[in-house]
């Protein structure tokens, strides 16, 4: 059947707890945020593809799928679905988040592209399909690296406990409030993972114990959050931050922001969000303080995951 015009979107994400250990069989807590990646797919009569975004323009064909670094995740998603595609199309991609920050933008654009391609073929993309396919695509693009936690948040929405190996997802009944600060710089996640891997080689037994401790703390924090006990969850976030320090992914700027958040009477706990060595710090609660000397991101947890609808 010919493709139909559709609009699709997927939320960005924030890691709350369990970074790095999630790659070692431990659970993580990740949440979708109300900053979305939006894609409009318009069918063409030929086999040409035209991709448009704030990052640039790219033209190719279904047969060629010429590479473009700016569109590498989009092109990988198209490549994964190419056997089902019989005609070309245009994609207009708009992001509500900066590509310079983490916020799961790579996962969000991958999931939104998969949702748009499914919807254009008249299919309703299930969250478990988006999670499985999206994680496989991102790992391929990133050389095998990636837990899929951000893909889970983009696919399902809400605040989730996630296991990478089984891709098991459990959603919290009530999402917490957050305060998010951007440190001013970001090191790509694969590079941070490589730094931790080098440290792990020298202290393998210690790092295995750290992984297990992080997993235990995440489990307790999820149980506290499920009861709405944000004070207990905040204390456990602080413990998780100490364990991230031990992994070697903190720096002076991140530490400054972590402790600045903890001084606010409305913040229950704070820690690095994501792989570390840059990017964001997250506080549990809505801070009273307004000026931090760094960008404060106005984000809330989005209960909805990826969505697609036909354009009349």
N, C-alpha and C positions, 0 to 999 in steps of 0.2 A: 504494500500500500504506500502511496506517496506520503512524504513527511507533512506534518501540519505545523503551523506556527505556534510556539508556546513561550511562556515566561516561566522561569524557574529561579529559585533562590535557596541559599543554605546559610545558616548562621556561622559566624566565627566562633572561637572557643578560647577558654582560659583553663590551664591546668591549675587545680587547687592543691592537690597533694599527690605524692607517689611518683614524682619524676625520677627517671633513671631506673629505679627499682622495678617499674612497670615492664621494662625490657628484660627483666630477670624473673618473670613469673609472678610478680606481686601485683596487687590491685592498685589502681589510681582513682582519684576523684577528679573529674573534668566537667566543665559546664559550658553550655552554649551561651553566647552573648547576643544582645540585640543590635549587633552590627552585621549586616548581611552582604553576601556576594550575590549579585543579581545578574541573570543572563536572559537575553531575549534571542530566540532562535527563529530565523526567517528562512524558509526553504528556497532553494534556487532551482532553475530548470536544468542546469548542467551539473558537472561533478566538482565545480570549484568551491573552495572554502575561503571565507574572508572573516578574519578575527579582528575585532576592534576593542580597545580598552584604553585607559589613561596611560598604560605602559607602552602603547604603540599600536601599529597595524601589522598584520601578517596575512599574506595571500598564498595559497597553495591549492592542491587538489586532493581528493580522497585517495587516489592512487599513489601520489607522491608523499604527502604529509611531510613536507620539508620542515626541518627543525627550526625552532626559534626559542631562545633562552627565556624570553619574557612570557611565552605561552607554553612552556614545556609540560606543565601539568594538564592543561587543556588538551594539548595535542596527544598526550599519553592516554587520556580518557577517550578521545576520539579513536585512537588506534585500537584500543581495547574493544570498541564497539563496531569497528569498521566493517566486519563481515555482514552486519545487519543493515548497513547503510547503503542505499542505492542511488542517492542523489546528494548534491552538495547543499550548502547552507551558509548563512552568515550568523555569526555570534556577536552580539553587542554585550560587553561585560562591564558592569559597573560595581565598584566596591565601596562599601560604607566604612572600610577600615584602611589604614595606611599599610602599604606593603613593607614599609620600613620597620614596623612593629611586628611582633609575633601574631597573636590573636588568631592563629590557625587559618590564615588566609589561603595557604596552599591547599589545605584540606577542604576548605569551604568552596574554592573554585573547582576543585576536582569533583566534589559531591554535586555541586550545582550543575556542572557540565553533564555528569552522568544522568541526573534527574531530567535535564532538558532533552537529552538524546532519547531517553526512554519515553518521555511524554510526547515528543515529536512523532514517535512510532505508535502512539495510542496506548502505551503501557503505563501502569501506575507503579512507580519505583518504590519497592518496599524498603524500609530502613535497613533491614538485615542485608539486602542486596547491595545497597549503597555502601554500607560499612565494609562488606567483604571485598567488593570490587574496588572501592576507593583506597582501602589499605594496600591492596595488591599493587595498584598503580603507583601510589606514593613511594612504596618501598622500592619499586623498580626504578623510578626516577632518581631516588636518593641513594642508590647503590646498596639496597637491602636494609637501610636504616629506617625505623619508624615503628612506634607502638600501635598506631591507629586510634589512640585516644581522642585526638582532635577530629578524626573522621567520625568516630562514634557520636561526639557531641553535635557535629554538623548534620549527621543523619537522623538522630533521634530527638535532639533538643533537650532542654532541661539540665539538671545537675545529676551526674551519673557516677556509679562505681563501675569500673571497667577492667577486665582482664584481657591482656593482649593475645595470649595463646588461644584461648577458647572464644574470644570476642564476646564474652558474656557481658550483658548490659543490665544494670538495675538502676531505676530512676528514683531519686528522692521525692517523697510526696510534697515537700515544701522546700523551695529554694531560698538560700540565704541572700542577704544584701552584701554587696562588695564595694570596696574602694580600690581602684587600680591606678598605679602610678607608673609612668614610663621613665626608665632610668636615663634615656638619652642615647643609648647605643645598643646594638644587638649583634651577637655572634651567631652565625647559622647553627641550627641544632646539630647537624651531622658533625660539625667541628667540635662542639662541646662534648658530644658523645665520644669522639675520638680522644679528647683530653682525658676524660674519665677512664676510658679503656686503658690508656697508658698508665695511669695511677693504679688501676685495678691489677695490672700485671705485677706490680711491685708489692702489692698488699692484698693478694687474692682472698685469703681467708678473712681478713678484716672487712673487706668490701662485701663479701657474701653475708657476713653478720649484719652489716649496715643495711643491705637489701632486705633481710628478714625483719629487722627492726622497723624499717620504713613501712613494710607491708603490715605489720602488727599495728602500727600507729594509724595507718589509713583505715584499717578495719574498725578500730575503736572510734575514729572520727566519724566514719559513715554511720555507725550505730548511734552516736550522739546526735548527728544531724537529722537522722530519721525521727528522733524524738523532739527535735527542735531545740536541743540543748546547745545553743551557739557558744556559750561560755566554755563548755567542755571541748567543743570542736576547736575553738580558738586556741586553747592551751595545747592541744595536740598539733595544731598547725605550727606553733612555736617550737615544739619538739621536732617536728619534721624539718623545720628550718635548720636546727642544730645539726641534724643528720646530713642535710645538704651541704652545710659548712664542712663536715667531715669528708664528703665526697670531693670537695675542692672546687665547687662551682659558684662560690660567693666572691664578691669583690667589695672594695671600700664603698663605692656609690650605692650598691644594692644594700649593704649592711646599714648605711646611713638612713636609707628610706624605710627599711624594715623596722628600725628602732624609732624613727619619727612616727610611723603609723601606730606603734604600740603605745606611744605617749598620749594618743588621742583617747578620751574617755569612752567614745562610742565604738572603738575597735577592740574586738575580742582576741585577735591574734593576727600575725602577719608573717609572710614568707615570700621567697622568690616564687614567681609563677613561670613554669616552663623549665627549659634545660639549664638556664643560669648563665653566668659570665656576661650579663647584660639583659636587655629586654625589660620585663615588667615585674613589679612587686605588687602583691595583692593583700589587702586587709579585709578581715571578716567583719562586716558591719559598715554602716554609712558614716564616715568620719565627719566631725564637726568642723575641723579645720578645712579651709578652702585653698590656701596658697601653700605650695610645697617647693617651689623653685624648679619643678619639673612638670611636664604635662600630666594632669589628672584626667583619666579617661572616663567619660560619662557612660558607663555600661551597666546594664542589668542582665540578669539571667533570662534568656529567651526560652519559654517552655516548648516552642515549636521547632521541629527539625526541618529538613529539606521539604520543599513544596514545589509543585508544578501545576500550571493551568494552561488550557488552550486559549489562544488569542482569537476572538471572533473574527 
